[in-house]
Structure formats: structure tokens, C-alpha cells
Amino acid sequence: MAFCPNCGSQATGAFCANCGTPLSEAAASSGSTGASYTATTPGIQASGLSTNTAGALCYLLGLITGIIFLLIAPYNQNKTVRFHAFQAIFAHLGIIALAFVLTILSVLTHGLGFLLFPLFWCAVFVLWLYMMYTAYNNRTVKLPVVGDLAAKQA
């Protein structure tokens, strides 16, 4: 009788009846244990995303994805991913603060600041694309103010 490498219960056939984990043909037919199944199946303990992909995804939604990658276990222990997550969080908070200041400026100048909104958001979009591109290509770019803060936190 074969044993499931995931839950340890006895399993017959191609899948575990208890948890649904796929079993190899050799483990299901020969009655070997889960330990040999794990040894004969390559990549069973893959950690998920690569470092460059995780770093790029930190910038995807800024504050939200930065926090998510700081909470997920394999990524919150990687210094590079932590740096990108903190930099994405701090940059997003800075963008929110600058948008707030630009809105106040627009109110004080009776709408003159609204002329700067398209330029501001185009610059934010270009920065967002650039940061995702560089993180994906394994390059670390430190933004002027928030980069030092992120390096200290990482």
C-alpha cells in the first residue's frame, strides 16, 4: 500500500483519496512510502516565484503588494524582496502625499494645479513601469528619499 507524501494516509491509484495529491506510478504500484516518492519526484518542494519576479510584483499594486510580500513566509526572509517591498510601500505613500499636496495647491490657486495632474500621473506611471522592469532584471534602483529608508528596513 502506498502512502500520500502530503498527508501520510494510505492511498491507491493516481491520487490520494484524502487530500487529492497526485501520486507517482511507481509509488502507487510498488507500495513504497512517501519518503521515496518525495525523493523520486523532482521539484516537489519548489518555493514558488523567483526573486526577480517577486521583486517586480512588489511594485504591481504598490502599498498592497508590498505588504503582502512582507507577510508571505518565503519572501519576507529574502533581503532583495524585502527591499523592493519596503521601497514600493514608501514610494506609494510618497505618491499619495504628493497627490494630496497637489490637490491642495489646486484648490489654493483656483484650479491651476489641475494642469499638473496629467503630468504628475504620467510621471508616476513611467516610474512604476521602470521600477517593475529593473526589479525583474535583477537590478536594484534606490529612489532618492525612500530608497535609503527601504535599505534600512530590509
MIDRENKE-878032 format. One record per residue (C-alpha): residue number from 1; residue in one letter; y, x, z. Coordinates in steps of 0.5 Angstrom, whole numbers, always signed. Last residue first. Layout:
<pts>
(NUM,A,(Y,X,Z)),
...
</pts>
This chain:
<pts>
(154,A,(+91,+31,+9)),
(153,Q,(+97,+29,+14)),
(152,K,(+101,+35,+13)),
(151,A,(+99,+35,+5)),
(150,A,(+102,+28,+5)),
(149,L,(+108,+29,+8)),
(148,D,(+109,+35,+4)),
(147,G,(+108,+31,-2)),
(146,V,(+112,+25,+0)),
(145,V,(+119,+29,-1)),
(144,P,(+119,+32,-7)),
(143,L,(+112,+30,-10)),
(142,K,(+106,+35,-10)),
(141,V,(+102,+35,-16)),
(140,T,(+95,+37,-15)),
(139,R,(+91,+38,-22)),
(138,N,(+84,+35,-22)),
(137,N,(+85,+32,-29)),
(136,Y,(+84,+25,-26)),
(135,A,(+89,+27,-21)),
(134,T,(+94,+29,-26)),
(133,Y,(+93,+23,-30)),
(132,M,(+94,+18,-24)),
(131,M,(+100,+21,-22)),
(130,Y,(+103,+21,-29)),
(129,L,(+101,+14,-30)),
(128,W,(+105,+12,-24)),
(127,L,(+111,+17,-25)),
(126,V,(+112,+13,-32)),
(125,F,(+111,+6,-29)),
(124,V,(+116,+8,-23)),
(123,A,(+121,+11,-29)),
(122,C,(+120,+4,-33)),
(121,W,(+122,+0,-26)),
(120,F,(+128,+4,-25)),
(119,L,(+131,+4,-32)),
(118,P,(+129,-4,-32)),
(117,F,(+133,-5,-25)),
(116,L,(+139,+0,-27)),
(115,L,(+143,-6,-30)),
(114,F,(+141,-10,-24)),
(113,G,(+146,-6,-20)),
(112,L,(+152,-8,-23)),
(111,G,(+150,-15,-21)),
(110,H,(+156,-17,-16)),
(109,T,(+157,-9,-14)),
(108,L,(+155,-11,-7)),
(107,V,(+149,-15,-9)),
(106,S,(+146,-10,-14)),
(105,L,(+147,-5,-9)),
(104,I,(+143,-9,-4)),
(103,T,(+138,-10,-9)),
(102,L,(+138,-2,-11)),
(101,V,(+137,-1,-4)),
(100,F,(+131,-5,-3)),
(99,A,(+128,-2,-10)),
(98,L,(+129,+5,-7)),
(97,A,(+125,+3,+0)),
(96,I,(+119,-1,-4)),
(95,I,(+119,+6,-8)),
(94,G,(+119,+10,-2)),
(93,L,(+113,+6,+1)),
(92,H,(+109,+7,-6)),
(91,A,(+110,+14,-5)),
(90,F,(+108,+15,+2)),
(89,I,(+102,+11,+0)),
(88,A,(+100,+14,-6)),
(87,Q,(+101,+21,-3)),
(86,F,(+97,+19,+3)),
(85,A,(+91,+17,-2)),
(84,H,(+92,+23,-6)),
(83,F,(+92,+28,+0)),
(82,R,(+86,+24,+3)),
(81,V,(+82,+25,-4)),
(80,T,(+83,+32,-4)),
(79,K,(+81,+33,+3)),
(78,N,(+75,+30,+3)),
(77,Q,(+73,+26,+9)),
(76,N,(+76,+20,+8)),
(75,Y,(+72,+19,+1)),
(74,P,(+65,+19,+4)),
(73,A,(+67,+14,+9)),
(72,I,(+71,+9,+6)),
(71,L,(+78,+8,+10)),
(70,L,(+82,+13,+7)),
(69,F,(+80,+10,+0)),
(68,I,(+82,+3,+2)),
(67,I,(+89,+5,+5)),
(66,G,(+91,+9,-2)),
(65,T,(+88,+3,-6)),
(64,I,(+93,-2,-2)),
(63,L,(+99,+2,-2)),
(62,G,(+99,+5,-9)),
(61,L,(+95,+0,-13)),
(60,L,(+92,+5,-18)),
(59,Y,(+94,+11,-15)),
(58,C,(+88,+12,-10)),
(57,L,(+84,+11,-17)),
(56,A,(+86,+18,-19)),
(55,G,(+84,+21,-13)),
(54,A,(+77,+17,-13)),
(53,T,(+76,+19,-20)),
(52,N,(+78,+27,-19)),
(51,T,(+73,+27,-13)),
(50,S,(+67,+24,-17)),
(49,L,(+65,+17,-15)),
(48,G,(+59,+15,-12)),
(47,S,(+55,+19,-7)),
(46,A,(+49,+19,-10)),
(45,Q,(+43,+19,-5)),
(44,I,(+38,+16,-10)),
(43,G,(+40,+21,-15)),
(42,P,(+33,+24,-17)),
(41,T,(+27,+20,-16)),
(40,T,(+21,+24,-14)),
(39,A,(+23,+26,-7)),
(38,T,(+25,+19,-5)),
(37,Y,(+19,+16,-7)),
(36,S,(+15,+22,-3)),
(35,A,(+19,+20,+3)),
(34,G,(+18,+12,+2)),
(33,T,(+10,+13,+2)),
(32,S,(+5,+13,-3)),
(31,G,(+0,+7,-5)),
(30,S,(-2,+10,-11)),
(29,S,(+1,+4,-15)),
(28,A,(+8,+2,-13)),
(27,A,(+10,+10,-11)),
(26,A,(+8,+12,-18)),
(25,E,(+11,+6,-22)),
(24,S,(+17,+7,-18)),
(23,L,(+20,+2,-13)),
(22,P,(+26,-2,-14)),
(21,T,(+30,-5,-8)),
(20,G,(+30,-12,-7)),
(19,C,(+30,-12,+0)),
(18,N,(+24,-16,+3)),
(17,A,(+20,-17,-3)),
(16,C,(+21,-9,-5)),
(15,F,(+21,-9,-13)),
(14,A,(+16,-6,-18)),
(13,G,(+10,-9,-15)),
(12,T,(+7,-9,-8)),
(11,A,(+12,-7,-2)),
(10,Q,(+10,-6,+5)),
(9,S,(+17,-5,+9)),
(8,G,(+21,+1,+10)),
(7,C,(+28,-2,+9)),
(6,N,(+30,+3,+3)),
(5,P,(+25,+7,+1)),
(4,C,(+20,+1,+1)),
(3,F,(+13,+3,+3)),
(2,A,(+7,+3,-2)),
(1,M,(+0,+0,+0)),
</pts>
